[in-house]
Amino acid sequence: MIFAFAVALLVCAATLPMLIRLLRRSGAVDVPNSRSSHDVPTPRGAGIALVFAFVSSCVVVSFSGAFIELWWLVPVTVMALTGGIDDFHPLPAVPRLLIQLSVGLLSAWLLIEDGPLTSLFWVAAAGVFLVAFTNAFNFMDGINGISGLTAIVGGLWFAWLGHVEGERSLMYMGAALAGASLGFLPFNFPRARIFLGDSGSYAVGFLLAMLAIVAAQHVDPWPTAFAPLVVYSADTGSTLVSRMRNGDPLLVAHRDHVYQALTRRWRSHTSAALFVLACTVSSCALAIAGYANGSVLLQLFNLVLISTFYVLGGRSLLKCGSARV
């Protein structure tokens, strides 16, 4: 597990400086606009290095004798390529969604193991969840450090679950994700020299959702698997509900997320990203208690508690002029 983490970290950290230079020369730069949370033109596409590091780590670990479900790398890579195309030549919404649904449903069919969950309903539900969280992760990747920190926590969470449950693919892939994300973080936080881009947010979001689906089939109680995903899901879900209630168009880009409002209030990417990190870590800490207790209801209560605290607590902090993280 440590080996997978270290390989991914070193490969990502070594690849990014060269990638930054190449992206600047090619003009793959995110220019600030009215919806941006940054004000300096910055290269986008760090997901290329992160996914390369993740895949390299998994392959190296597999060749060293450890068993890893290497086919899991295929849908993650397809999502990264889809996002990479979108980074350089924006795809229309319908073709992009069709690609995501196709990859999501096929992956769900392959991921869900034999048993009662093999019904078409659960395959469809898992496929929709993969696509929904992939896009939620993309929506949330709007300030420095937020997704790098979340991916580190998520990777370490699944590495730990894989270790305690004896699921080696879960363990090694979680460790590789955490290592690659840590290799990326200094280039994006607290000051951004490069953004993750759609290539990274699609791949990492899909990978986290995929690992959660695998973990949910082996962990008791099953809601434990979703602990590191709850903050991103709560922010995106509550924002969509709020926009529907206000009659705002759902497919138009906006800056209504809780984390974006907190960034404007505190005038700090760092404070908002650390608030999201603190809530995600708290979700995992409560999930550990629920995991030890073995109660599905307690674990669901813990996830709802963190979701409620993040959404209501975050929005209430906006009303406090002296709020600090």
Secondary structure, DSSP 8 states (H G I E B T S, - for coil): -HHHHHHHHHHHHHHHHHHHHHHHHHT-EE---TT-S--S-EEB-THHHHHHHHHHHHHHHHHTT----GGGHHHHHHHHHHHHHHHHS---HHHHHHHHHHHHHHHHHHHS-SSGGGSHHHHHHHHHHHHHHHHHHHHH--STTHHHHHHHHHHHHHHHHHHHHT-HHHHHHHHHHHHHHHHHGGGTSSS-SSB-HHHHHHHHHHHHHHHHHHHHTTSSSGGGGGGGGHHHHHHHHHHHHHHHHHT--SSS----SHHHHHHHHHT-HHHHHHHHHHHHHHHHHHHHHHHHHT-HHHHHHHHHHHHHIIIIIHHHHTT-TT---
